[in-house]
Amino acid sequence: MGCSLASSLVDLKKELKRNHNPDFLFIEPSEMVVTQELRDVTAMGLRDIHYDIGPFITLVDGPLFDFLWSERRTLLLGQVKDADLVAVSRADAIEAGELIKVRQALDRYCSNLITLSVRSGDGLAEVVKRVCGEA
Amino acid sequence: MRVVSVSGAWGSGKTSLICELTARLHTIGNSAAVIVNEQGDAVYDQTFIQAHELQVRTIRGG
């Protein structure tokens, strides 16, 4: 994430805080941003305004895992390693055997790995708990 | 204000998850905003935005 982009993100955070002060501000970055970059940029702005930070959630697309693991492993691990919660998303669209394979591949890189399906509701309660700071 | 980030590959369900979370938070009286990169997984629906009083901002290239 470049300097101008980071600066734009900080400006937007300030604008939202000062004009609306939402209870929660969700950041949905581009798919190429790694978590540590995001952590650094998220902390920028604390000099001017107060806000709480986290959790940093990384979604690992279950059905796309083979492609991500073979072609984009560096990026994938950059998003997984520094995350507070890693969720294998669209988990309802893959077989149980595939899910075990994903878990085995990622387990050593993250301590908080869950399965998630917004469609079926699997894992949502855990995410809500994390977001609300209850976990 | 709590800043929460949802990362992942294109199509991994970031927007769907954020919509689900904001809807659930809204039902318990919490307000939310989103800063989304311009290539977001899906466009945030205007009806949804209005129904949940969601503030949405787009960041170019982010």
N, CA and C atoms of all chains as a GROMACS GRO file, in nm:
protein
  591
    1MET      N    1   0.085  -0.119   0.000
    1MET     CA    2   0.000   0.000   0.000
    1MET      C    3   0.089   0.124   0.000
    2GLY      N    4   0.073   0.210  -0.100
    2GLY     CA    5   0.158   0.326  -0.113
    2GLY      C    6   0.124   0.436  -0.016
    3CYS      N    7   0.213   0.538  -0.012
    3CYS     CA    8   0.195   0.648   0.084
    3CYS      C    9   0.066   0.725   0.060
    4SER      N   10   0.036   0.754  -0.069
    4SER     CA   11  -0.083   0.835  -0.096
    4SER      C   12  -0.210   0.758  -0.060
    5LEU      N   13  -0.204   0.627  -0.084
    5LEU     CA   14  -0.318   0.542  -0.052
    5LEU      C   15  -0.339   0.536   0.100
    6ALA      N   16  -0.229   0.519   0.171
    6ALA     CA   17  -0.235   0.514   0.317
    6ALA      C   18  -0.291   0.645   0.370
    7SER      N   19  -0.245   0.755   0.310
    7SER     CA   20  -0.290   0.887   0.352
    7SER      C   21  -0.440   0.903   0.326
    8SER      N   22  -0.487   0.854   0.211
    8SER     CA   23  -0.630   0.862   0.179
    8SER      C   24  -0.712   0.782   0.280
    9LEU      N   25  -0.661   0.667   0.317
    9LEU     CA   26  -0.732   0.582   0.413
    9LEU      C   27  -0.743   0.653   0.548
   10VAL      N   28  -0.635   0.715   0.589
   10VAL     CA   29  -0.635   0.788   0.716
   10VAL      C   30  -0.735   0.904   0.710
   11ASP      N   31  -0.735   0.976   0.598
   11ASP     CA   32  -0.829   1.088   0.583
   11ASP      C   33  -0.974   1.041   0.591
   12LEU      N   34  -1.002   0.928   0.528
   12LEU     CA   35  -1.140   0.875   0.532
   12LEU      C   36  -1.179   0.835   0.673
   13LYS      N   37  -1.085   0.774   0.743
   13LYS     CA   38  -1.112   0.735   0.883
   13LYS      C   39  -1.146   0.858   0.967
   14LYS      N   40  -1.068   0.962   0.948
   14LYS     CA   41  -1.090   1.086   1.025
   14LYS      C   42  -1.226   1.146   0.991
   15GLU      N   43  -1.256   1.150   0.862
   15GLU     CA   44  -1.384   1.209   0.819
   15GLU      C   45  -1.501   1.132   0.880
   16LEU      N   46  -1.493   1.000   0.875
   16LEU     CA   47  -1.602   0.917   0.928
   16LEU      C   48  -1.614   0.934   1.079
   17LYS      N   49  -1.501   0.936   1.146
   17LYS     CA   50  -1.503   0.951   1.292
   17LYS      C   51  -1.563   1.087   1.332
   18ARG      N   52  -1.517   1.192   1.264
   18ARG     CA   53  -1.561   1.327   1.305
   18ARG      C   54  -1.705   1.356   1.266
   19ASN      N   55  -1.747   1.305   1.150
   19ASN     CA   56  -1.882   1.338   1.102
   19ASN      C   57  -1.989   1.237   1.142
   20HIS      N   58  -1.950   1.113   1.164
   20HIS     CA   59  -2.051   1.009   1.191
   20HIS      C   60  -2.022   0.928   1.318
   21ASN      N   61  -1.897   0.914   1.352
   21ASN     CA   62  -1.853   0.836   1.468
   21ASN      C   63  -1.928   0.703   1.481
   22PRO      N   64  -1.915   0.617   1.380
   22PRO     CA   65  -1.984   0.487   1.387
   22PRO      C   66  -1.926   0.400   1.498
   23ASP      N   67  -2.006   0.307   1.546
   23ASP     CA   68  -1.954   0.213   1.646
   23ASP      C   69  -1.847   0.123   1.584
   24PHE      N   70  -1.869   0.087   1.457
   24PHE     CA   71  -1.776  -0.001   1.388
   24PHE      C   72  -1.741   0.055   1.251
   25LEU      N   73  -1.613   0.052   1.218
   25LEU     CA   74  -1.567   0.089   1.084
   25LEU      C   75  -1.500  -0.033   1.023
   26PHE      N   76  -1.560  -0.085   0.916
   26PHE     CA   77  -1.502  -0.201   0.847
   26PHE      C   78  -1.416  -0.153   0.731
   27ILE      N   79  -1.300  -0.214   0.719
   27ILE     CA   80  -1.213  -0.184   0.605
   27ILE      C   81  -1.207  -0.308   0.517
   28GLU      N   82  -1.238  -0.288   0.391
   28GLU     CA   83  -1.233  -0.397   0.293
   28GLU      C   84  -1.126  -0.361   0.191
   29PRO      N   85  -1.001  -0.405   0.213
   29PRO     CA   86  -0.893  -0.364   0.122
   29PRO      C   87  -0.893  -0.446  -0.007
   30SER      N   88  -0.806  -0.408  -0.098
   30SER     CA   89  -0.792  -0.487  -0.221
   30SER      C   90  -0.732  -0.621  -0.186
   31GLU      N   91  -0.744  -0.714  -0.277
   31GLU     CA   92  -0.697  -0.850  -0.248
   31GLU      C   93  -0.546  -0.861  -0.240
   32MET      N   94  -0.473  -0.757  -0.279
   32MET     CA   95  -0.328  -0.766  -0.281
   32MET      C   96  -0.261  -0.713  -0.154
   33VAL      N   97  -0.339  -0.664  -0.060
   33VAL     CA   98  -0.283  -0.607   0.062
   33VAL      C   99  -0.260  -0.715   0.167
   34VAL      N  100  -0.141  -0.714   0.229
   34VAL     CA  101  -0.114  -0.812   0.335
   34VAL      C  102  -0.145  -0.750   0.472
   35THR      N  103  -0.164  -0.836   0.569
   35THR     CA  104  -0.218  -0.792   0.698
   35THR      C  105  -0.125  -0.696   0.772
   36GLN      N  106   0.005  -0.720   0.766
   36GLN     CA  107   0.095  -0.631   0.839
   36GLN      C  108   0.089  -0.488   0.786
   37GLU      N  109   0.080  -0.476   0.653
   37GLU     CA  110   0.064  -0.344   0.590
   37GLU      C  111  -0.061  -0.276   0.644
   38LEU      N  112  -0.165  -0.354   0.650
   38LEU     CA  113  -0.294  -0.302   0.696
   38LEU      C  114  -0.287  -0.260   0.843
   39ARG      N  115  -0.218  -0.340   0.922
   39ARG     CA  116  -0.201  -0.305   1.063
   39ARG      C  117  -0.128  -0.170   1.076
   40ASP      N  118  -0.022  -0.155   0.997
   40ASP     CA  119   0.056  -0.031   1.004
   40ASP      C  120  -0.030   0.089   0.965
   41VAL      N  121  -0.104   0.073   0.856
   41VAL     CA  122  -0.186   0.185   0.808
   41VAL      C  123  -0.302   0.214   0.903
   42THR      N  124  -0.357   0.108   0.961
   42THR     CA  125  -0.470   0.127   1.052
   42THR      C  126  -0.428   0.207   1.175
   43ALA      N  127  -0.304   0.186   1.217
   43ALA     CA  128  -0.256   0.259   1.335
   43ALA      C  129  -0.230   0.406   1.305
   44MET      N  130  -0.208   0.438   1.177
   44MET     CA  131  -0.188   0.578   1.140
   44MET      C  132  -0.320   0.652   1.162
   45GLY      N  133  -0.315   0.765   1.220
   45GLY     CA  134  -0.438   0.839   1.246
   45GLY      C  135  -0.466   0.848   1.394
   46LEU      N  136  -0.400   0.761   1.471
   46LEU     CA  137  -0.423   0.762   1.616
   46LEU      C  138  -0.372   0.889   1.684
   47ARG      N  139  -0.286   0.960   1.613
   47ARG     CA  140  -0.236   1.086   1.671
   47ARG      C  141  -0.347   1.191   1.676
   48ASP      N  142  -0.436   1.183   1.578
   48ASP     CA  143  -0.541   1.286   1.564
   48ASP      C  144  -0.674   1.246   1.627
   49ILE      N  145  -0.707   1.118   1.616
   49ILE     CA  146  -0.837   1.073   1.665
   49ILE      C  147  -0.819   0.942   1.742
   50HIS      N  148  -0.917   0.915   1.829
   50HIS     CA  149  -0.909   0.790   1.905
   50HIS      C  150  -1.003   0.687   1.845
   51TYR      N  151  -0.953   0.566   1.832
   51TYR     CA  152  -1.036   0.453   1.793
   51TYR      C  153  -0.969   0.324   1.839
   52ASP      N  154  -1.050   0.220   1.848
   52ASP     CA  155  -0.996   0.088   1.884
   52ASP      C  156  -0.964   0.013   1.756
   53ILE      N  157  -0.868  -0.076   1.765
   53ILE     CA  158  -0.823  -0.148   1.645
   53ILE      C  159  -0.843  -0.298   1.661
   54GLY      N  160  -0.896  -0.356   1.556
   54GLY     CA  161  -0.906  -0.501   1.546
   54GLY      C  162  -1.044  -0.554   1.578
   55PRO      N  163  -1.071  -0.674   1.539
   55PRO     CA  164  -0.977  -0.774   1.488
   55PRO      C  165  -0.946  -0.757   1.338
   56PHE      N  166  -0.834  -0.816   1.298
   56PHE     CA  167  -0.798  -0.826   1.158
   56PHE      C  168  -0.838  -0.966   1.113
   57ILE      N  169  -0.934  -0.970   1.025
   57ILE     CA  170  -0.991  -1.099   0.981
   57ILE      C  171  -0.944  -1.127   0.838
   58THR      N  172  -0.894  -1.246   0.815
   58THR     CA  173  -0.858  -1.286   0.679
   58THR      C  174  -0.949  -1.400   0.634
   59LEU      N  175  -1.007  -1.381   0.517
   59LEU     CA  176  -1.088  -1.487   0.457
   59LEU      C  177  -1.003  -1.564   0.357
   60VAL      N  178  -1.002  -1.694   0.371
   60VAL     CA  179  -0.935  -1.781   0.274
   60VAL      C  180  -1.045  -1.852   0.197
   61ASP      N  181  -1.052  -1.822   0.071
   61ASP     CA  182  -1.160  -1.876  -0.011
   61ASP      C  183  -1.146  -2.028  -0.024
   62GLY      N  184  -1.235  -2.103   0.040
   62GLY     CA  185  -1.225  -2.249   0.040
   62GLY      C  186  -1.219  -2.310  -0.099
   63PRO      N  187  -1.317  -2.280  -0.185
   63PRO     CA  188  -1.315  -2.340  -0.318
   63PRO      C  189  -1.195  -2.298  -0.404
   64LEU      N  190  -1.133  -2.186  -0.368
   64LEU     CA  191  -1.020  -2.136  -0.448
   64LEU      C  192  -0.885  -2.171  -0.384
   65PHE      N  193  -0.889  -2.248  -0.278
   65PHE     CA  194  -0.766  -2.268  -0.200
   65PHE      C  195  -0.652  -2.329  -0.282
   66ASP      N  196  -0.679  -2.428  -0.362
   66ASP     CA  197  -0.570  -2.492  -0.439
   66ASP      C  198  -0.498  -2.391  -0.526
   67PHE      N  199  -0.574  -2.305  -0.592
   67PHE     CA  200  -0.513  -2.202  -0.675
   67PHE      C  201  -0.431  -2.104  -0.590
   68LEU      N  202  -0.489  -2.059  -0.481
   68LEU     CA  203  -0.419  -1.963  -0.394
   68LEU      C  204  -0.291  -2.023  -0.338
   69TRP      N  205  -0.299  -2.150  -0.302
   69TRP     CA  206  -0.184  -2.216  -0.240
   69TRP      C  207  -0.072  -2.241  -0.342
   70SER      N  208  -0.109  -2.272  -0.463
   70SER     CA  209  -0.005  -2.302  -0.563
   70SER      C  210   0.047  -2.176  -0.632
   71GLU      N  211  -0.040  -2.077  -0.654
   71GLU     CA  212   0.002  -1.960  -0.731
   71GLU      C  213   0.028  -1.835  -0.648
   72ARG      N  214  -0.038  -1.823  -0.536
   72ARG     CA  215  -0.028  -1.697  -0.459
   72ARG      C  216   0.006  -1.724  -0.313
   73ARG      N  217   0.090  -1.821  -0.290
   73ARG     CA  218   0.115  -1.860  -0.151
   73ARG      C  219   0.176  -1.746  -0.068
   74THR      N  220   0.267  -1.672  -0.127
   74THR     CA  221   0.330  -1.563  -0.052
   74THR      C  222   0.226  -1.460  -0.006
   75LEU      N  223   0.140  -1.424  -0.099
   75LEU     CA  224   0.033  -1.328  -0.065
   75LEU      C  225  -0.062  -1.387   0.039
   76LEU      N  226  -0.101  -1.511   0.016
   76LEU     CA  227  -0.195  -1.577   0.108
   76LEU      C  228  -0.137  -1.582   0.250
   77LEU      N  229  -0.011  -1.622   0.259
   77LEU     CA  230   0.050  -1.632   0.392
   77LEU      C  231   0.070  -1.493   0.453
   78GLY      N  232   0.095  -1.394   0.370
   78GLY     CA  233   0.106  -1.256   0.419
   78GLY      C  234  -0.024  -1.207   0.478
   79GLN      N  235  -0.134  -1.258   0.428
   79GLN     CA  236  -0.265  -1.219   0.482
   79GLN      C  237  -0.302  -1.303   0.604
   80VAL      N  238  -0.254  -1.427   0.606
   80VAL     CA  239  -0.291  -1.520   0.713
   80VAL      C  240  -0.209  -1.499   0.840
   81LYS      N  241  -0.076  -1.484   0.822
   81LYS     CA  242   0.016  -1.487   0.936
   81LYS      C  243  -0.014  -1.383   1.046
   82ASP      N  244  -0.047  -1.264   1.009
   82ASP     CA  245  -0.065  -1.158   1.109
   82ASP      C  246  -0.211  -1.131   1.143
   83ALA      N  247  -0.299  -1.219   1.098
   83ALA     CA  248  -0.442  -1.198   1.124
   83ALA      C  249  -0.480  -1.244   1.264
   84ASP      N  250  -0.582  -1.180   1.321
   84ASP     CA  251  -0.634  -1.224   1.452
   84ASP      C  252  -0.726  -1.344   1.436
   85LEU      N  253  -0.790  -1.350   1.321
   85LEU     CA  254  -0.882  -1.460   1.294
   85LEU      C  255  -0.874  -1.494   1.146
   86VAL      N  256  -0.858  -1.622   1.117
   86VAL     CA  257  -0.857  -1.668   0.978
   86VAL      C  258  -0.980  -1.756   0.959
   87ALA      N  259  -1.056  -1.725   0.855
   87ALA     CA  260  -1.177  -1.802   0.829
   87ALA      C  261  -1.172  -1.861   0.689
   88VAL      N  262  -1.192  -1.991   0.681
   88VAL     CA  263  -1.204  -2.055   0.550
   88VAL      C  264  -1.345  -2.027   0.501
   89SER      N  265  -1.356  -1.936   0.405
   89SER     CA  266  -1.489  -1.891   0.364
   89SER      C  267  -1.549  -1.980   0.256
   90ARG      N  268  -1.678  -1.966   0.237
   90ARG     CA  269  -1.756  -2.048   0.144
   90ARG      C  270  -1.732  -2.197   0.174
   91ALA      N  271  -1.721  -2.224   0.304
   91ALA     CA  272  -1.689  -2.360   0.349
   91ALA      C  273  -1.796  -2.460   0.311
   92ASP      N  274  -1.919  -2.410   0.291
   92ASP     CA  275  -2.027  -2.501   0.252
   92ASP      C  276  -2.011  -2.550   0.108
   93ALA      N  277  -1.920  -2.487   0.033
   93ALA     CA  278  -1.905  -2.523  -0.108
   93ALA      C  279  -1.790  -2.620  -0.132
   94ILE      N  280  -1.727  -2.669  -0.025
   94ILE     CA  281  -1.618  -2.766  -0.045
   94ILE      C  282  -1.643  -2.891   0.040
   95GLU      N  283  -1.583  -3.000  -0.004
   95GLU     CA  284  -1.599  -3.128   0.064
   95GLU      C  285  -1.521  -3.128   0.196
   96ALA      N  286  -1.563  -3.216   0.287
   96ALA     CA  287  -1.497  -3.224   0.417
   96ALA      C  288  -1.347  -3.258   0.401
   97GLY      N  289  -1.316  -3.343   0.306
   97GLY     CA  290  -1.176  -3.380   0.282
   97GLY      C  291  -1.092  -3.262   0.239
   98GLU      N  292  -1.150  -3.176   0.158
   98GLU     CA  293  -1.080  -3.055   0.113
   98GLU      C  294  -1.054  -2.961   0.231
   99LEU      N  295  -1.154  -2.955   0.317
   99LEU     CA  296  -1.144  -2.868   0.434
   99LEU      C  297  -1.028  -2.914   0.525
  100ILE      N  298  -1.014  -3.044   0.540
  100ILE     CA  299  -0.904  -3.098   0.621
  100ILE      C  300  -0.770  -3.059   0.558
  101LYS      N  301  -0.764  -3.067   0.427
  101LYS     CA  302  -0.641  -3.031   0.355
  101LYS      C  303  -0.606  -2.883   0.378
  102VAL      N  304  -0.706  -2.798   0.374
  102VAL     CA  305  -0.683  -2.655   0.397
  102VAL      C  306  -0.634  -2.632   0.539
  103ARG      N  307  -0.698  -2.698   0.633
  103ARG     CA  308  -0.658  -2.684   0.774
  103ARG      C  309  -0.514  -2.729   0.794
  104GLN      N  310  -0.479  -2.843   0.734
  104GLN     CA  311  -0.343  -2.896   0.750
  104GLN      C  312  -0.240  -2.799   0.692
  105ALA      N  313  -0.274  -2.736   0.582
  105ALA     CA  314  -0.180  -2.643   0.518
  105ALA      C  315  -0.162  -2.516   0.600
  106LEU      N  316  -0.270  -2.468   0.662
  106LEU     CA  317  -0.266  -2.336   0.727
  106LEU      C  318  -0.242  -2.339   0.878
  107ASP      N  319  -0.265  -2.454   0.938
  107ASP     CA  320  -0.258  -2.465   1.084
  107ASP      C  321  -0.130  -2.409   1.145
  108ARG      N  322  -0.019  -2.432   1.079
  108ARG     CA  323   0.109  -2.388   1.136
  108ARG      C  324   0.129  -2.236   1.126
  109TYR      N  325   0.048  -2.171   1.043
  109TYR     CA  326   0.064  -2.028   1.023
  109TYR      C  327  -0.035  -1.944   1.103
  110CYS      N  328  -0.136  -2.008   1.159
  110CYS     CA  329  -0.235  -1.929   1.235
  110CYS      C  330  -0.294  -2.012   1.347
  111SER      N  331  -0.319  -1.946   1.457
  111SER     CA  332  -0.371  -2.018   1.574
  111SER      C  333  -0.523  -2.014   1.580
  112ASN      N  334  -0.584  -1.920   1.509
  112ASN     CA  335  -0.729  -1.907   1.512
  112ASN      C  336  -0.788  -1.930   1.374
  113LEU      N  337  -0.817  -2.053   1.345
  113LEU     CA  338  -0.870  -2.087   1.214
  113LEU      C  339  -1.011  -2.145   1.230
  114ILE      N  340  -1.107  -2.082   1.163
  114ILE     CA  341  -1.245  -2.133   1.170
  114ILE      C  342  -1.297  -2.155   1.028
  115THR      N  343  -1.408  -2.224   1.019
  115THR     CA  344  -1.477  -2.234   0.890
  115THR      C  345  -1.593  -2.136   0.891
  116LEU      N  346  -1.623  -2.083   0.774
  116LEU     CA  347  -1.725  -1.979   0.766
  116LEU      C  348  -1.811  -1.998   0.641
  117SER      N  349  -1.938  -1.983   0.659
  117SER     CA  350  -2.027  -1.977   0.544
  117SER      C  351  -2.136  -1.876   0.577
  118VAL      N  352  -2.133  -1.763   0.508
  118VAL     CA  353  -2.236  -1.661   0.533
  118VAL      C  354  -2.371  -1.718   0.492
  119ARG      N  355  -2.371  -1.803   0.389
  119ARG     CA  356  -2.496  -1.859   0.340
  119ARG      C  357  -2.562  -1.951   0.443
  120SER      N  358  -2.481  -2.040   0.504
  120SER     CA  359  -2.541  -2.134   0.599
  120SER      C  360  -2.538  -2.082   0.743
  121GLY      N  361  -2.455  -1.982   0.766
  121GLY     CA  362  -2.444  -1.926   0.901
  121GLY      C  363  -2.332  -1.988   0.983
  122ASP      N  364  -2.266  -2.090   0.926
  122ASP     CA  365  -2.156  -2.156   0.997
  122ASP      C  366  -2.044  -2.055   1.027
  123GLY      N  367  -2.005  -2.047   1.154
  123GLY     CA  368  -1.892  -1.961   1.193
  123GLY      C  369  -1.926  -1.816   1.221
  124LEU      N  370  -2.046  -1.774   1.184
  124LEU     CA  371  -2.079  -1.632   1.199
  124LEU      C  372  -2.080  -1.586   1.345
  125ALA      N  373  -2.130  -1.672   1.432
  125ALA     CA  374  -2.137  -1.635   1.574
  125ALA      C  375  -1.997  -1.607   1.628
  126GLU      N  376  -1.900  -1.687   1.585
  126GLU     CA  377  -1.762  -1.668   1.630
  126GLU      C  378  -1.706  -1.534   1.580
  127VAL      N  379  -1.736  -1.502   1.456
  127VAL     CA  380  -1.687  -1.375   1.400
  127VAL      C  381  -1.750  -1.257   1.473
  128VAL      N  382  -1.880  -1.266   1.498
  128VAL     CA  383  -1.949  -1.158   1.569
  128VAL      C  384  -1.888  -1.138   1.708
  129LYS      N  385  -1.860  -1.249   1.775
  129LYS     CA  386  -1.798  -1.241   1.908
  129LYS      C  387  -1.665  -1.167   1.901
  130ARG      N  388  -1.584  -1.202   1.802
  130ARG     CA  389  -1.453  -1.138   1.786
  130ARG      C  390  -1.468  -0.989   1.758
  131VAL      N  391  -1.559  -0.957   1.667
  131VAL     CA  392  -1.578  -0.817   1.628
  131VAL      C  393  -1.625  -0.735   1.748
  132CYS      N  394  -1.710  -0.795   1.829
  132CYS     CA  395  -1.765  -0.724   1.945
  132CYS      C  396  -1.671  -0.732   2.066
  133GLY      N  397  -1.557  -0.796   2.048
  133GLY     CA  398  -1.459  -0.804   2.156
  133GLY      C  399  -1.499  -0.895   2.268
  134GLU      N  400  -1.582  -0.994   2.238
  134GLU     CA  401  -1.630  -1.085   2.342
  134GLU      C  402  -1.549  -1.215   2.349
  135ALA      N  403  -1.461  -1.234   2.252
  135ALA     CA  404  -1.384  -1.360   2.250
  135ALA      C  405  -1.241  -1.337   2.296
  136MET      N  406  -1.530   0.417   1.831
  136MET     CA  407  -1.524   0.353   1.698
  136MET      C  408  -1.418   0.243   1.701
  137ARG      N  409  -1.461   0.126   1.654
  137ARG     CA  410  -1.367   0.014   1.643
  137ARG      C  411  -1.342  -0.014   1.495
  138VAL      N  412  -1.214  -0.021   1.459
  138VAL     CA  413  -1.179  -0.047   1.319
  138VAL      C  414  -1.152  -0.197   1.300
  139VAL      N  415  -1.227  -0.256   1.209
  139VAL     CA  416  -1.217  -0.400   1.184
  139VAL      C  417  -1.182  -0.420   1.037
  140SER      N  418  -1.083  -0.503   1.010
  140SER     CA  419  -1.048  -0.526   0.871
  140SER      C  420  -1.087  -0.666   0.826
  141VAL      N  421  -1.134  -0.675   0.704
  141VAL     CA  422  -1.169  -0.806   0.645
  141VAL      C  423  -1.094  -0.818   0.512
  142SER      N  424  -0.990  -0.902   0.512
  142SER     CA  425  -0.906  -0.920   0.395
  142SER      C  426  -0.936  -1.052   0.326
  143GLY      N  427  -0.885  -1.064   0.205
  143GLY     CA  428  -0.899  -1.191   0.134
  143GLY      C  429  -0.900  -1.169  -0.016
  144ALA      N  430  -0.893  -1.279  -0.088
  144ALA     CA  431  -0.890  -1.273  -0.233
  144ALA      C  432  -1.024  -1.223  -0.287
  145TRP      N  433  -1.021  -1.179  -0.412
  145TRP     CA  434  -1.143  -1.136  -0.479
  145TRP      C  435  -1.241  -1.253  -0.480
  146GLY      N  436  -1.364  -1.228  -0.440
  146GLY     CA  437  -1.465  -1.333  -0.442
  146GLY      C  438  -1.469  -1.421  -0.318
  147SER      N  439  -1.385  -1.388  -0.220
  147SER     CA  440  -1.380  -1.473  -0.100
  147SER      C  441  -1.496  -1.447  -0.005
  148GLY      N  442  -1.572  -1.342  -0.032
  148GLY     CA  443  -1.690  -1.317   0.051
  148GLY      C  444  -1.674  -1.203   0.150
  149LYS      N  445  -1.580  -1.114   0.124
  149LYS     CA  446  -1.557  -1.002   0.216
  149LYS      C  447  -1.682  -0.914   0.230
  150THR      N  448  -1.737  -0.876   0.115
  150THR     CA  449  -1.855  -0.789   0.119
  150THR      C  450  -1.974  -0.859   0.184
  151SER      N  451  -1.992  -0.986   0.151
  151SER     CA  452  -2.104  -1.062   0.210
  151SER      C  453  -2.090  -1.067   0.362
  152LEU      N  454  -1.967  -1.092   0.408
  152LEU     CA  455  -1.946  -1.099   0.553
  152LEU      C  456  -1.971  -0.963   0.618
  153ILE      N  457  -1.919  -0.858   0.558
  153ILE     CA  458  -1.937  -0.725   0.616
  153ILE      C  459  -2.085  -0.688   0.619
  154CYS      N  460  -2.158  -0.719   0.513
  154CYS     CA  461  -2.302  -0.691   0.511
  154CYS      C  462  -2.373  -0.768   0.623
  155GLU      N  463  -2.338  -0.893   0.639
  155GLU     CA  464  -2.400  -0.975   0.743
  155GLU      C  465  -2.369  -0.918   0.882
  156LEU      N  466  -2.244  -0.879   0.902
  156LEU     CA  467  -2.204  -0.824   1.032
  156LEU      C  468  -2.274  -0.691   1.060
  157THR      N  469  -2.276  -0.604   0.958
  157THR     CA  470  -2.339  -0.473   0.982
  157THR      C  471  -2.489  -0.489   1.009
  158ALA      N  472  -2.551  -0.585   0.940
  158ALA     CA  473  -2.694  -0.609   0.963
  158ALA      C  474  -2.717  -0.657   1.106
  159ARG      N  475  -2.634  -0.750   1.150
  159ARG     CA  476  -2.650  -0.803   1.288
  159ARG      C  477  -2.622  -0.694   1.391
  160LEU      N  478  -2.519  -0.615   1.365
  160LEU     CA  479  -2.485  -0.508   1.460
  160LEU      C  480  -2.595  -0.403   1.463
  161HIS      N  481  -2.654  -0.375   1.347
  161HIS     CA  482  -2.760  -0.275   1.339
  161HIS      C  483  -2.881  -0.318   1.422
  162THR      N  484  -2.910  -0.448   1.421
  162THR     CA  485  -3.027  -0.496   1.497
  162THR      C  486  -3.008  -0.479   1.648
  163ILE      N  487  -2.882  -0.470   1.691
  163ILE     CA  488  -2.860  -0.450   1.835
  163ILE      C  489  -2.818  -0.306   1.865
  164GLY      N  490  -2.847  -0.217   1.768
  164GLY     CA  491  -2.832  -0.076   1.794
  164GLY      C  492  -2.695  -0.016   1.766
  165ASN      N  493  -2.611  -0.090   1.693
  165ASN     CA  494  -2.478  -0.037   1.661
  165ASN      C  495  -2.474   0.019   1.518
  166SER      N  496  -2.405   0.131   1.504
  166SER     CA  497  -2.390   0.190   1.371
  166SER      C  498  -2.258   0.143   1.309
  167ALA      N  499  -2.254   0.148   1.175
  167ALA     CA  500  -2.134   0.100   1.108
  167ALA      C  501  -2.103   0.182   0.984
  168ALA      N  502  -1.977   0.178   0.945
  168ALA     CA  503  -1.931   0.240   0.821
  168ALA      C  504  -1.834   0.143   0.755
  169VAL      N  505  -1.816   0.162   0.624
  169VAL     CA  506  -1.726   0.075   0.549
  169VAL      C  507  -1.637   0.160   0.460
  170ILE      N  508  -1.509   0.128   0.460
  170ILE     CA  509  -1.418   0.183   0.360
  170ILE      C  510  -1.380   0.066   0.271
  171VAL      N  511  -1.417   0.077   0.144
  171VAL     CA  512  -1.397  -0.036   0.054
  171VAL      C  513  -1.309   0.006  -0.064
  172ASN      N  514  -1.224  -0.086  -0.108
  172ASN     CA  515  -1.144  -0.055  -0.226
  172ASN      C  516  -1.235  -0.053  -0.347
  173GLU      N  517  -1.191   0.015  -0.452
  173GLU     CA  518  -1.280   0.036  -0.567
  173GLU      C  519  -1.312  -0.093  -0.642
  174GLN      N  520  -1.235  -0.199  -0.615
  174GLN     CA  521  -1.265  -0.327  -0.681
  174GLN      C  522  -1.330  -0.422  -0.582
  175GLY      N  523  -1.411  -0.368  -0.495
  175GLY     CA  524  -1.477  -0.449  -0.393
  175GLY      C  525  -1.547  -0.570  -0.453
  176ASP      N  526  -1.559  -0.676  -0.371
  176ASP     CA  527  -1.618  -0.801  -0.420
  176ASP      C  528  -1.753  -0.777  -0.486
  177ALA      N  529  -1.829  -0.691  -0.431
  177ALA     CA  530  -1.962  -0.661  -0.486
  177ALA      C  531  -1.997  -0.519  -0.446
  178VAL      N  532  -2.084  -0.459  -0.521
  178VAL     CA  533  -2.126  -0.323  -0.488
  178VAL      C  534  -2.221  -0.330  -0.370
  179TYR      N  535  -2.202  -0.238  -0.277
  179TYR     CA  536  -2.295  -0.232  -0.164
  179TYR      C  537  -2.428  -0.178  -0.214
  180ASP      N  538  -2.531  -0.255  -0.193
  180ASP     CA  539  -2.663  -0.223  -0.244
  180ASP      C  540  -2.723  -0.102  -0.173
  181GLN      N  541  -2.777  -0.008  -0.252
  181GLN     CA  542  -2.831   0.116  -0.196
  181GLN      C  543  -2.944   0.091  -0.095
  182THR      N  544  -3.027  -0.006  -0.126
  182THR     CA  545  -3.138  -0.038  -0.036
  182THR      C  546  -3.083  -0.086   0.098
  183PHE      N  547  -2.980  -0.170   0.089
  183PHE     CA  548  -2.918  -0.222   0.211
  183PHE      C  549  -2.853  -0.107   0.290
  184ILE      N  550  -2.784  -0.020   0.219
  184ILE     CA  551  -2.716   0.094   0.283
  184ILE      C  552  -2.816   0.180   0.361
  185GLN      N  553  -2.928   0.209   0.295
  185GLN     CA  554  -3.029   0.295   0.359
  185GLN      C  555  -3.096   0.223   0.476
  186ALA      N  556  -3.127   0.096   0.456
  186ALA     CA  557  -3.197   0.021   0.560
  186ALA      C  558  -3.114   0.008   0.687
  187HIS      N  559  -2.982   0.004   0.669
  187HIS     CA  560  -2.894  -0.017   0.785
  187HIS      C  561  -2.814   0.109   0.822
  188GLU      N  562  -2.851   0.221   0.759
  188GLU     CA  563  -2.786   0.349   0.788
  188GLU      C  564  -2.634   0.337   0.783
  189LEU      N  565  -2.590   0.270   0.678
  189LEU     CA  566  -2.448   0.239   0.662
  189LEU      C  567  -2.379   0.352   0.586
  190GLN      N  568  -2.265   0.395   0.636
  190GLN     CA  569  -2.182   0.493   0.565
  190GLN      C  570  -2.079   0.415   0.483
  191VAL      N  571  -2.072   0.442   0.354
  191VAL     CA  572  -1.978   0.370   0.267
  191VAL      C  573  -1.887   0.470   0.197
  192ARG      N  574  -1.759   0.444   0.204
  192ARG     CA  575  -1.661   0.527   0.134
  192ARG      C  576  -1.574   0.436   0.049
  193THR      N  577  -1.534   0.486  -0.067
  193THR     CA  578  -1.451   0.406  -0.156
  193THR      C  579  -1.310   0.464  -0.161
  194ILE      N  580  -1.213   0.375  -0.159
  194ILE     CA  581  -1.075   0.420  -0.171
  194ILE      C  582  -1.020   0.365  -0.301
  195ARG      N  583  -0.960   0.451  -0.381
  195ARG     CA  584  -0.912   0.408  -0.513
  195ARG      C  585  -0.780   0.333  -0.500
  196GLY      N  586  -0.781   0.213  -0.554
  196GLY     CA  587  -0.658   0.133  -0.558
  196GLY      C  588  -0.622   0.064  -0.428
  197GLY      N  589  -0.698   0.088  -0.325
  197GLY     CA  590  -0.665   0.036  -0.194
  197GLY      C  591  -0.714  -0.100  -0.162
   0.00000   0.00000   0.00000
